[in-house]
Amino acid sequence: MVLSDKDLKKALESGYIKIKPKPDYKEQIGSCSIDLKLGHAFRVFAHSKYPYIDPYKKNIGEDVTTTIIVKDDEPFIIQPGDFVLATTEEYVEVPDDLTGRLEGRSSIGRLGIVIHSTAAHIECGFRGNITLEIANMGKMPVALYPGMRICSISFEQLSSPAEVPYYKKKSAKYVGQKGPEESRIHEEK
């Protein structure tokens, strides 16, 4: 069962779902989702510097990426074919008996921008700023601005609370993330 706007407001008011800063209900709450805004940090790949990415090399993300911080009212220009990591402005805490679903906004998608390549599922117990996998699939550069509504999250009820929510998993690599963190797949080897 997907939570409706009425249930989303109740969940936010009671602190059952935590989103900081608190969403503007008029602007950010849809009939069954909450729009989230784009943060200021972007992790860009130095594709001209390295011949390939070895996912099992420790700290490869630090080696092949650079973080760029964009000021308010300044654009981040994403070129056609580019892929960057970014985060939501909001810090989100998902309770142990809900799961989140992240989707791009249609208005952004119509510009050729996708906001996730695979990470649409936000696990129960997730706590942190959500990393966005942004790609420009179009033929023209697109300006993205910190604070713009970039994606939406909906919440679905689990049949029961998870025995091991994300923040309790030993394998949870991104608990409490604040910025666009690089892949930690090397920890799985």
Secondary structure, 3 states (H helix, E strand, C coil): CECCHHHHHHHHHHCCCEEECCCCHHHHECCCCEEEEEEEEEEEECCCCCCCCCCCCCCHHHHHEEEEECCCCCCEEECCCCEEEEEEEEEEECCCCEEEEEEECHHHHCCCEECCCCCCEECCCCEEEEEEEEEECCCCCEEECCCCEEEEEEEEECCCCCCCCHHHCCCCCCCCCCCCCCCCHHHHC
